[in-house]
Amino acid sequence: MAEINAQMVKELREATGAGPLDCKKALQETNGDMQKAVDYLREKGIAKAAKKLGAGRTMNEGVIEVYQHFNKRMGVIVEVNCETDFVANTDAFRTFAREIALHIISNNPQYVRREDVPQSVIDHERAVQTARAIEEGKPADKAAMIAEGRMNKFFEEICLMEQGFYKDEKKTIEQLLKETVAEVGESIEIRRFARYQLGEGTDSSED
């Protein structure tokens, strides 16, 4: 095992902002590899952050982020909450809120999370997918199983938290939120949003 000295601990602290004991442990766990130690601390931070989510914390602070597309044909209003006004004013939190607004413009989610999807919408989609599987020649029992598998894809397409981030589709919005929680040190919630597109929902046909 590589010898862990004070200079290595200092460099890791400067790179991550973690405490000295955490940095020393990270270096020991990664045999003195600085980059692996950074990744180790980042993963630990995200794991701790996940425990804070939905832990009964009050999140009444935050921002209402408003974004209007350059051609003024699309716009988004999104409410992102946190626990304190201190965090609400940090660059990390405000950048997160801005990125969420941009993502909503780009990916057009319909709901924040799958729990928000009305049961009637879920039942309709499940019936559509089951019928589709039967049309493909699958037996009824297997068609139902196939439909359930396709429902996950359906939720990924319409639910903000399950979509791949527009800048990095390998990372979901849920993962991006957890990373931000780890960075700012308190719980964050995307509470609600509205996306507007000029002419959307109107009937353009003539009478």
C-alpha positions as semicolon CSV with decimal commas, in nm:
position;residue;x (nm);y (nm);z (nm)
1;M;0,000;0,000;0,000
2;A;0,123;0,347;-0,088
3;E;0,233;0,569;0,200
4;I;-0,022;0,846;0,263
5;N;0,147;1,169;0,368
6;A;0,018;1,507;0,483
7;Q;0,084;1,670;0,145
8;M;-0,138;1,417;-0,032
9;V;-0,415;1,475;0,219
10;K;-0,379;1,851;0,175
11;E;-0,401;1,827;-0,206
12;L;-0,711;1,610;-0,186
13;R;-0,875;1,848;0,061
14;E;-0,809;2,141;-0,172
15;A;-0,953;1,947;-0,466
16;T;-1,270;1,829;-0,292
17;G;-1,331;2,039;0,020
18;A;-1,368;1,718;0,224
19;G;-1,241;1,684;0,580
20;P;-0,887;1,558;0,655
21;L;-1,000;1,224;0,799
22;D;-1,226;1,157;0,501
23;C;-0,944;1,247;0,263
24;K;-0,697;1,020;0,440
25;K;-0,944;0,730;0,432
26;A;-1,016;0,791;0,062
27;L;-0,644;0,781;-0,019
28;Q;-0,600;0,465;0,184
29;E;-0,894;0,297;0,012
30;T;-0,757;0,387;-0,332
31;N;-0,390;0,312;-0,262
32;G;-0,288;0,677;-0,295
33;D;-0,444;0,731;-0,639
34;M;-0,554;1,097;-0,631
35;Q;-0,818;1,074;-0,908
36;K;-0,968;0,756;-0,765
37;A;-0,973;0,922;-0,424
38;V;-1,166;1,217;-0,569
39;D;-1,416;0,975;-0,725
40;Y;-1,440;0,784;-0,397
41;L;-1,528;1,099;-0,203
42;R;-1,775;1,208;-0,470
43;E;-1,956;0,874;-0,456
44;K;-1,967;0,884;-0,077
45;G;-2,106;1,236;-0,091
46;I;-2,383;1,132;-0,329
47;A;-2,465;0,833;-0,109
48;K;-2,500;1,060;0,194
49;A;-2,703;1,304;-0,013
50;A;-2,948;1,032;-0,110
51;K;-3,025;0,977;0,260
52;K;-3,126;1,342;0,290
53;L;-3,381;1,324;0,011
54;G;-3,735;1,291;0,138
55;A;-3,613;1,273;0,498
56;G;-3,895;1,490;0,628
57;R;-3,702;1,811;0,579
58;T;-3,889;2,133;0,516
59;M;-3,804;2,285;0,178
60;N;-3,976;2,622;0,155
61;E;-3,684;2,817;0,011
62;G;-3,552;2,810;-0,344
63;V;-3,618;2,984;-0,673
64;I;-3,877;3,019;-0,944
65;E;-3,662;2,985;-1,255
66;V;-3,804;3,137;-1,573
67;Y;-3,654;3,068;-1,915
68;Q;-3,767;3,200;-2,252
69;H;-3,626;3,054;-2,572
70;F;-3,438;3,296;-2,797
71;N;-3,716;3,298;-3,058
72;K;-3,977;3,373;-2,788
73;R;-4,185;3,075;-2,903
74;M;-4,116;2,857;-2,598
75;G;-4,083;2,923;-2,228
76;V;-4,052;2,739;-1,895
77;I;-4,136;2,819;-1,534
78;V;-3,995;2,573;-1,279
79;E;-4,000;2,582;-0,899
80;V;-3,693;2,430;-0,734
81;N;-3,691;2,416;-0,355
82;C;-3,423;2,381;-0,087
83;E;-3,407;2,417;0,291
84;T;-3,239;2,756;0,338
85;D;-3,213;3,089;0,159
86;F;-2,835;3,060;0,192
87;V;-2,828;2,757;-0,039
88;A;-3,092;2,915;-0,264
89;N;-2,844;3,195;-0,336
90;T;-2,546;2,971;-0,413
91;D;-2,412;2,941;-0,767
92;A;-2,446;2,561;-0,754
93;F;-2,817;2,573;-0,670
94;R;-2,901;2,847;-0,919
95;T;-2,704;2,672;-1,193
96;F;-2,899;2,352;-1,120
97;A;-3,233;2,537;-1,146
98;R;-3,124;2,696;-1,473
99;E;-3,014;2,363;-1,618
100;I;-3,346;2,206;-1,522
101;A;-3,534;2,481;-1,706
102;L;-3,318;2,428;-2,015
103;H;-3,368;2,053;-1,993
104;I;-3,746;2,095;-1,979
105;I;-3,735;2,311;-2,292
106;S;-3,525;2,047;-2,470
107;N;-3,691;1,724;-2,356
108;N;-4,053;1,827;-2,292
109;P;-4,135;1,609;-1,987
110;Q;-4,500;1,591;-1,884
111;Y;-4,461;1,519;-1,511
112;V;-4,191;1,558;-1,244
113;R;-4,193;1,193;-1,132
114;R;-4,384;0,876;-1,213
115;E;-4,591;0,909;-0,894
116;D;-4,742;1,222;-1,048
117;V;-4,874;1,043;-1,356
118;P;-5,254;0,998;-1,331
119;Q;-5,367;0,637;-1,302
120;S;-5,593;0,684;-1,604
121;V;-5,288;0,774;-1,818
122;I;-5,096;0,471;-1,688
123;D;-5,389;0,234;-1,751
124;H;-5,435;0,366;-2,104
125;E;-5,066;0,326;-2,191
126;R;-5,053;-0,022;-2,039
127;A;-5,353;-0,126;-2,250
128;V;-5,192;0,018;-2,564
129;Q;-4,866;-0,167;-2,499
130;T;-5,044;-0,493;-2,420
131;A;-5,248;-0,471;-2,742
132;R;-4,932;-0,390;-2,936
133;A;-4,755;-0,699;-2,797
134;I;-5,053;-0,919;-2,888
135;E;-5,051;-0,775;-3,241
136;E;-4,684;-0,876;-3,259
137;G;-4,796;-1,237;-3,200
138;K;-4,713;-1,269;-2,829
139;P;-4,939;-1,488;-2,607
140;A;-5,164;-1,293;-2,371
141;D;-4,965;-1,380;-2,055
142;K;-4,636;-1,280;-2,214
143;A;-4,793;-0,972;-2,370
144;A;-4,873;-0,842;-2,022
145;M;-4,511;-0,894;-1,910
146;I;-4,379;-0,721;-2,221
147;A;-4,618;-0,432;-2,162
148;E;-4,485;-0,385;-1,808
149;G;-4,130;-0,371;-1,941
150;R;-4,230;-0,110;-2,195
151;M;-4,398;0,096;-1,923
152;N;-4,055;0,175;-1,778
153;K;-3,955;0,323;-2,112
154;F;-4,280;0,520;-2,114
155;F;-4,203;0,670;-1,772
156;E;-3,848;0,752;-1,881
157;E;-3,988;0,951;-2,171
158;I;-4,249;1,155;-1,984
159;C;-4,113;1,191;-1,628
160;L;-3,852;1,460;-1,567
161;M;-3,664;1,274;-1,292
162;E;-3,615;0,966;-1,513
163;Q;-3,508;1,144;-1,830
164;G;-3,145;1,152;-1,939
165;F;-2,995;1,497;-1,879
166;Y;-2,986;1,693;-2,204
167;K;-2,611;1,757;-2,167
168;D;-2,527;1,397;-2,073
169;E;-2,795;1,138;-2,146
170;K;-2,609;0,873;-1,945
171;K;-2,699;1,073;-1,633
172;T;-3,064;1,104;-1,524
173;I;-3,210;1,419;-1,372
174;E;-3,246;1,217;-1,050
175;Q;-2,870;1,158;-1,049
176;L;-2,800;1,523;-1,130
177;L;-3,019;1,627;-0,836
178;K;-2,834;1,392;-0,600
179;E;-2,500;1,532;-0,715
180;T;-2,623;1,885;-0,645
181;V;-2,752;1,782;-0,301
182;A;-2,406;1,640;-0,226
183;E;-2,247;1,966;-0,339
184;V;-2,470;2,211;-0,149
185;G;-2,521;1,993;0,160
186;E;-2,898;2,001;0,195
187;S;-3,212;1,859;0,037
188;I;-3,341;1,985;-0,297
189;E;-3,671;1,918;-0,470
190;I;-3,803;1,999;-0,814
191;R;-4,160;2,075;-0,709
192;R;-4,343;2,170;-1,029
193;F;-4,301;2,317;-1,374
194;A;-4,494;2,448;-1,670
195;R;-4,371;2,445;-2,029
196;Y;-4,529;2,669;-2,290
197;Q;-4,496;2,648;-2,667
198;L;-4,661;2,896;-2,900
199;G;-4,976;2,751;-3,054
200;E;-4,957;2,430;-2,848
201;G;-5,298;2,286;-2,767
202;T;-5,485;2,497;-3,020
203;D;-5,686;2,364;-3,311
204;S;-5,546;2,510;-3,632
205;S;-5,808;2,352;-3,857
206;E;-6,069;2,572;-4,018
207;D;-6,439;2,534;-3,940
